[in-house]
Amino acid sequence: MIIDKQYARELAGKLLDIDAILLRPEDPFVWSSGWNSPIYCDNRLTILYPELRSSIAGKLADFINTEFPDIEVITGTATAGIPHTAWVADRLNKPMAYVRAKAKAYGMGNQIEGGVRKGESTLIIEDLISTGTSALSVIEALKFIGADVKALLTIFTYGFDISNQKIAEQNVPFYSLTDYETLVDVALEKEKIRESDVAFLNRWRQHPDTWPDAG
């Protein structure tokens, strides 16, 4: 679910302006999953821009204050979700934690840093949802130790059916500041892409695992 549709358009435009999101329909990227993709999103670039990162943190914090005022811990995903989680937790004056992809092989062997106790309510902040694998692993790690996961929040989502379905199966509400459909619309408006690119981009969105062969 998009938190604020007007803000979603504003944010998509800003992400395009700073090249945090690049669209290359004619020269696709290759993701680590092996998928070919006409789009690449690197929200780590947002940390370079104080006004933008403050805007993102403020929007997330306001939403949490309204929808989850009693949340006990704000949890981030490693590594890109950590800075945004820190800024949001600071605004809300809430404890913060983050979850590693896997437990450390040294020291205390922690996977969850900062700490979430059994029974405590928490929500997760991620910078990007693509296949959903990293976010799902964080949800599972938190549930394993008995935390009460109230929601998953992200800056951008591709909105793939497969990732939405897997998140829904965890019974965790999912919210995003902006998404792929909004991005394509704004990119067309800003003349970052051509009208003829839209159908091409939508085919990828429907069949990302086999594109460009599908359709």
Protein Blocks (a to p, Z undefined) as FASTA:
>chain_A
ZZblmlmmmmmmmmmmnomaccdfklccddfkopacfbdcdfklmmmmmklmmmmmmmmm
mmmmmmmmmbfbdcdddfklmmmmmmmmmmnopacddddfbdcfehjopabghiaaehia
cddddfbdcklmmmmmmmmmmmmnopacfbdcdfbdghiaklmmmmmmnopacddfbdfk
lmmmmmmmnopacfklmmmmmmmmmmmmlockgZZ
